Every structure is written in C-alpha cells, then in structure tokens.
Amino acid sequence: MYLVIAGGGDVGTGLARALHTEHDVVVVDRSPEAAERLANYDVRVVVGNATDPEVLREAGVDQADAFVAATSIDEVNLISSLLAKGLGAREALCFVGRADYAEVLTDPRTMDILGTRIDRVLWPQRSLAQEILEIILIPKALDTEELAGGRLRLIEYLVEEGGPYAHRYLGDLQWPEGTRLLGLVRKGEFLSARESDFAELVLEPGDHLIFVATRDSFPILHAYFAGTERVRRVMIVGGGAVGYIVARELERSGVELCLIELDPARAAWLSEQLPRTLVLQGDGTDLELLEAENIEETDVLVAVTNNDEKNLLVSLLAKQVGVEKVITRVGRSENRPLFERVGIDIPLTPRQAAVREVIHHLTPGGVEHLAVIEDKVELIEVAVTEPYHGQKLGDLPLPPKAVAVAVLRPRLAELARSDLELHLGDRLLILTPRELTDRVAGALGRRTPA
C-alpha cells in the first residue's frame, strides 16, 4: 500500500516506524527535524504544511491508498483529510483530540454538508480511557484484553515480592483448567512458554505473566492473584477527556470516586456532569490536598493530566503513601521507560492506542493486529490458508518465541493444543515479539506485497 501520513510527531512517527516495512510510506511535516527522526527507516519525508494542496501533491496523495492525518492540531487534521480525499486519496483517516470534533465528524449529516466523507475518525483518548477502565475493574491486572467477542481474555499479572509466586520454578506451578500461561516479560524481553528452558525459569519479582483464559475460567485464574479483592475507591487526577470518560463509566460500577481538576471552569462543569463523583478544584500534586482526601485509602490512582511531569509527580506521591495500583498517562512515548524505571505500575500512552487502531484498520492479507503488550509483544489474528488445512496446530512453522493462543471458529474459541486440527475458515490467535510479527505472518502465508 502507498500511505501518506500528515504529522511527524509522536503518533505519525510511531505509525511510520510500524508500517514502513510493509508499505510505501511518506510523511508530511512542517519541521525538517521529522526527517532526522525517521532517518533510519524506509520513509520519505516531505517538508511542508499538510493543508497546502501543492505539498500534498508532492507527497503523492492522489496515488495514496490511505491518508492518515496525525498532527497535534485537530483543524489541520480535518482540513488535510478533506483535501486528501478531494485530491484522490482512496481513504482518509483523521485523528482528533476533542470529543466534540469526534462526535461531529462521525455524524452522517456532517459528511452530507461537506460533500465528502472522512472514512475513519480516530480519538485516542477514548481508546486510552477504555484501557484504563478495564485495568481498574480487574484488581491486580496490569493489562487485559477481551478476545473472540468476550469468549477469551488476555491478561497480564505482576509477580510481586512477597507474593505466592516469587522465587518459584515455573515448572512447579499449576494453573486452572481453561487457562494457559503464554509467556512472561522480564526486563523488557518476552520469554515464550514454547522455549525449551521455560519451565526451568525461576520467577523474579517484577516479572509480568501473560495468560489467556476462557470466560468461565478467568474468575478462577484471577482469584489466584487477587483473591476476593475488589476496587472500592478510585482517585483521578486530571479532568480532561480521558479523566471524564473514566469517571463517567466508573459511576455505573458503584465505586467511590474523587476527581481533582486544576481549572476552575472545567471543575465546575465536571461537577455538573458527574453527580456521583466528588469533584475538587485543586492541584493534584498538592500533598496536603491528597492527604486531606485520604489518598492512602485509595485502591487505584489514575493520573491523566496533559503534563507528563505532573503525572509522574502525582504517581510517585501515591506510591509513597501506599496506593496499591497507580495508572499513569504518558503523553510522550519516549518518557515511558523513565516512568517504568522509577516504579510506576502501569504507564499508558495514547500513542499506543492510536498506532494499534490504525494498524488494525490498514493491515491487508488477513492479518489483524489485536493488541500490543508493553510495546514488546503483539497479539495477531491470522486466517488458516489452504497449505495448513488438515494440519495439527503443533506442526505450524512458528519460531520458538511465538506461541499459538487459540483457534477461533464460528461460535467457538478453543485454546491452543498441539494436536488441534486446523481447517479453512479457522482464525489463529498468535502472540509474538513485535520484531517477529512479519516473519510469523509470512510463514503462515498471509503476507500481501505492498
């Protein structure tokens, strides 16, 4: 595919890096520094304004299979998307940061007035809020994804110092029926359960265990890590789009909520919109304010201001007073390793959600990218092709670090077994290190030439 991306910032650069090996990628950005950031990738950079038709023509937007507007300015994204469609781009995907823009641009009446259609409107904040909600409502989980329409769940747990699994051999541990340990992430490296020495590993505090579980077995597995624990009190610092969505959805769950917002006008609006939430106007980094609201009794703190430094400080204060789970928004993806290094439990970036959504939409050839874990491991879905019809799952040519998760069939999802026979129409879920994604998909015969 021929792709033109407007914006060489965090999102645009992340997309270009993820897509350049499979597609012809052109990035349009006003700053020459974009070329420096992408110098090590097979990406052409056009320096100029994405709202200038001549710049878009230079980028070849009239030949583009897809145009992705991913600048930091909503209005630029909107105008450039409409121009790209007018100049001949087959598809236009437009990122927006404001909720009202997302609502307006997805209203069919708007497209009728404009005379053209933006094919997909992407709002990373909504995806990020949904990710935060799932983590909050499942205590002890670092990350979780529903699969196969809710029939399966991918879930990640932390091995804690003093917990029941630290310093134990993996081969000595038994997990509930209907669950599979797929692997673990240790110091940024994914170790697959298929590797020959996996059972001989001794679990270390800080390891992240990755499981798949059926709908019925998930509560049993979860009890292994969380017991009967449930979230009762949540504090949110930052009342922007993400904080508001999280609070609005949590009000339905019955948890006790406190939201702190610095801007007086925004705090007043939030107070009107969130009747079951205690909304406070103040600085979330003010320790006296946090202590006055009994932060030490909070089960989960969510720091989602638009300032990474403030989110980091709030998170560190929460950890210092003993908050068990801290979920932190990291606006700049290059800051994520710093957050992890200082002990923040769950640093999440809107870019991750944005890149996943675009890749999922654009990926050809029957390969769907379903989830990314810690920027290291990817869950993909691949169709079974003719050469593998009738073969056993254990005979697939997968590298040792890739592990089959499940086989999806109409109205049925089966956890992977080596003796499971494959048929045309089946869909395979495979967990693989991101650097092996192309190799795995290619080995199964689903790579389509760009």
C-alpha positions, 0 to 999 in steps of 0.5 A: 500500500502507498500511505501518506501520513500528515504529522511527524510527531509522536503518533505519525512517527510511531505509525511510520516506524510500524508500517514502513516495512510493509508499505510505501510510506511518506510523511508530511511535516512542517519541521525538517527535524521529522526527517532526522527522526525517521532517518533510519527507516524506509520513509520519505519525508516531505517538508511542508504544511499538510493543508497546502494542496501543492505539498500534498501533491508532492507527497503523492496523495492522489496515488495514496491508498490511505491518508492518515492525518496525525498532527497535534492540531485537530483543524489541520487534521480535518482540513488535510483529510478533506483535501486528501480525499478531494485530491484522490486519496482512496481513504482518509483517516483523521485523528482528533483530540476533542470529543466534540470534533469526534462526535461531529465528524462521525455524524452522517449529516456532517459528511452530507454538508461537506460533500465528502466523507472522512472514512475513519475518525480516530480519538485516542483518548477514548481508546486510552480511557477504555484501557484504563477502565478495564485495568481498574475493574480487574484488581491486580491486572496490569493489562487485559484484553477481551478476545473472540467477542468476550469468549477469551481474555488476555491478561497480564499479572505482576509477580510481586515480592512477597507474593505466592509466586516469587522465587518459584520454578515455573515448572512447579506451578499449576494453573486452572483448567481453561487457562494457559500461561503464554509467556512472561516479560522480564526486563523488557524481553518476552520469554515464550512458554514454547522455549525449551528452558521455560519451565526451568525459569525461576520467577523474579519479582517484577516479572509480568505473566501473560495468560489467556483464559476462557470466560468461565475460567478467568474468575478462577485464574484471577482469584489466584492473584487477587483473591476476593479483592475488589476496587472500592475507591478510585482517585483521578487526577486530571479532568480532561477527556480521558479523566471524564470518560473514566469517571463517567463509566466508573459511576455505573460500577458503584465505586467511590470516586474523587476527581481533582481538576486544576481549572476552575471552569472545567471543575465546575462543569465536571461537577455538573456532569458527574453527580456521583463523583466528588469533584475538587478544584485543586492541584493534584500534586498538592500533598496536603490536598491528597492527604486531606482526601485520604489518598492512602485509602485509595485502591487505584490512582489514575493520573491523566493530566496533559503534563507528563511531569505532573503525572509522574509527580502525582504517581510517585506521591501515591506510591509513597503513601501506599496506593496499591495500583497507580495508572499513569498517562504518558503523553510522550512515548519516549518518557515511558521507560523513565516512568517504568524505571522509577516504579510506576505500575502501569504507564499508558500512552495514547500513542499506543492506542492510536498506532494499534487502531490504525494498524488494525484498520490498514493491515491487508492479507488477513492479518489483524493486529489485536493488541500490543503488550508493553510495546514488546509483544503483539497479539495477531489474528491470522486466517488458516490458508489452504497449505495448513488445512488438515494440519495439527496446530503443533506442526505450524512453522512458528519460531520458538518465541511465538506461541499459538493462543487459540483457534477461533471458529464460528461460535467457538474459541478453543485454546491452543493444543498441539494436536488441534486440527486446523481447517479453512475458515479457522482464525489463529490467535498468535502472540509474538515479539513485535520484531517477529510479527512479519516473519510469523505472518509470512510463514503462515502465508498471509503476507500481501506485497505492498 
